[in-house]
Amino acid sequence: MANLKTTFAGIQAPNPFWLASAPPTDKAYNVERAYEAGWGGVVWKTLGEDPAAVNVSSRYSATYDAKGQVVGFNNIELITDRSLEINLREIEAVKKHWPEQALVVSLMVPCVEDSWKRIVKLVEETGADGLELNFGCPHGMPERGMGAAVGQVPDIVEQVTRWCKLHSRLPVIVKLTPNITDIRFSARAAKAGGADAVSLINTINSITGIDLDQMVARPIVDGKSTHGGYCGPAVKPIALNMVSEIARDPATFGLPISGIGGISNWRDAAEFIALGAGSVQVCTAAMIHGFRIVTEMKDGLSRWMDSKGYEKLEDFRGLAVANTTDWKYLNMNYKVVANINDDSCIGCGRCYISCEDTSHQAIAKLPQPDGSNRYQVIEDECVGCNLCEITCPVSACITMEQREADKPYLSWIHDERNPHREVGH
Amino acid sequence: MSLQPPLISISPTRELNELFSDIHPPLTPRQAELESARCLYCYDAPCVKACPSEIDIPSFINAIHHDNIEGAAQTIYSSNILGGTCARVCPTEILCEQSCVRNKEAECAPVLIGLLQRYATDHAQFEGHPFSREPDTGKRIAIVGAGPAGLSCAHRLSMKGHQVEIFEAHEKAGGLNEYGIARYKMTHDFAAKEVDFILGLGGITLHTGTALGRDVSLVDLQAEFDAVFLAIGLQGTRHLMLDNEDLDSVQNAVDYIRELRQASDLCELDVPKRAVVIGAGNTAIDIACQLKRLGSEDVTLVYRRGAESMSATGHEQAIAKAHEVQIKTWSKPERLLVDEAGMLMGMEFRSTTLDQGELIDLDTTYSIHCDAVFKAVGQTLVLPENETDLLSQVKSGKLVVNSEFQTAIPKVYAGGDCTAIGQDLTVEAVQQGKRAAEAIHSSLILADKA
């Protein structure tokens, strides 16, 4: 079986599956259960200065798919609501008991050098492996000048990162908020401040839904609500993009990334690693299924790596980065068209109506003598948009097939249809 | 959904009545939520094409999934006002569910459309009737027969603003829904409630215990009304043409089912220890299974051809097997065996086979001991007494109508099982009643404009 051993920002772990700073890593009891279940590391739920935060009752809400599975998860919980001292003593004990597993401690204190200096020293004394700076919490804490309020100002990100590096010998991971317009600015600031790594994404400002009887968003706290932070499978595409932006940015190239955002299975993890992530952090999947879910994640990843001949994570890490590029570099001469396999078609007509109503009228509905319909792609009209393939409920029934494969690569930069094209190359 | 196991040993009334609870339990809200998610919302959906009453199935299932139960029910009722009955009695396995795209080899598991339809119609709560009547047209239409075809026609005509009067020979409306459907398929007083629901639209007057030919005449109806719709069903039964067929212990299956459906205490029913059922349709299956549930020890269903020719669907045959009903094929009724006192002892059959496509008798015979024989060899059209005009409208045992459901008698239309259109299914009768109403409406409006 492939070797899942991970070294991330100098931190050793038996595997890349870490639990993100969140309710599952709030205290020793949970963290020890996680290690027992096989998680490679844990980012301890964010510590702050005393007095500890106080949470409201009714904290989570979710969005669901048609079968009732959670696709998006929202929370309005604050950082730890237990005292700093209790947390530190538990961290110390857990690390002693579990020396092989990564234990990173998430931190959030006011933007004052002394506050950061004091807390990083205290954490260092516990024997923890690293620090994660929570610059991303989108709810509650920003109202007090912390969390996303820091992460949204690159200068402050750089400043706080620098303080932590100055006062601690531990690796510093800066956790980034996605609630910005361009993730690269905060990643660059973290790097400039000396960060050993970044982790992303933190949760996205969200309202998951409205209770139409009470006319209030969820979760409901005595008839009122507030925006929360969104995570779970629904945010994975946003997280993957932000990871790729940082992985591709020459200014942050090579900066270790811990990928976070909707990772629910081995495939999700492999995708983050393919885009350059050195470890992945999971929360929602564990909150929905319990810690045992890591068993299938590790097994699936190992078997897939075996099937591809990858012996260690580094063998495929970042392989998708170079293939993620700007639109202008895409090949204008590449052409695919849809093909419908009559043998596997079940005749639901979804491809037809989606193309007919909303796309290019490139599928013909051919009534058959038995009253059924046969669906056929009109290649001349097909632009290769993939919509039919997406709406088809049968896997591999509609495939996209290449046409005119003999044409040379042509980017928009040189395409003669581009009025601003570069000539002479 | 598994079939209920065969239940044999019974005695007290309470238990016996429980044996006639729903053969397919209704879906729970959770099951409905999950099952509705399986619908792919097909375009030009095969299930809709397979539904004789053209219900927009993807639309009502989508509405169920998004917790719009009244919207779902309204979609069903707008195509089929007896959607509640059809959800229970339709042979979905040869209609919508057979054509469901999820039935293809890769999945072999159609969306449970019938049960979802039942969920919507059972749970919808309307304030008043879900449909309204158009302004009164001043037209009056007589409908003969308050079965599915007559009720469907009446409802649609009333919606169009016409005044409708229904003449029903029996004491209760509902036709086969009330008197002929297996008790475990339609439980309690569902048929009566459905009639009330349909009449709730208004504009429909029901005269029960009023038979055509006895209490009213077609000539009078023609004179008094702007149109007449005959939905008289099939009131007769075929005979075996054997000696001793008039014995009390040789009965029509439909008569026994009627008694069973109407019985307030099932313990009062005469239950034979050993019974033979002749026939191969759904009525034969219904009587055989119900006899088993009532406590008959041996029930043998005998059919003169092979299982593949039985008109009962595979699903129905499976229900019979689950009830431990013996099915004997390739056997033709030969004699009713009677002892010296004139009591039925059993029945003798002659083996048959196919010879170049022809069913022929073989030399071998055998007999089955039984205390009762139930005939389920088909129902026939019986014209109301004194209505000789109708005789000319009968061809091959059914009333003849054109594509607009018109007979050759002026102003007289017909639909449902009494005509030769389509199969004799409840859902077909509903559709014909609905379409006949549209045809009657068009012709009346056209006549006004002319």
Interface residues (C-beta under 8 A of the other chain):
Chain A: A66 K67 G68 S344 I346 G347 C348 G349 R350 Y352 I353 K365 G371 S372 N373 P393 V394
Chain B: E33 L34 A37 L40 Y41 C42 Y43 D44 A45 P46 K49 H65 V101 R102 K104 A106
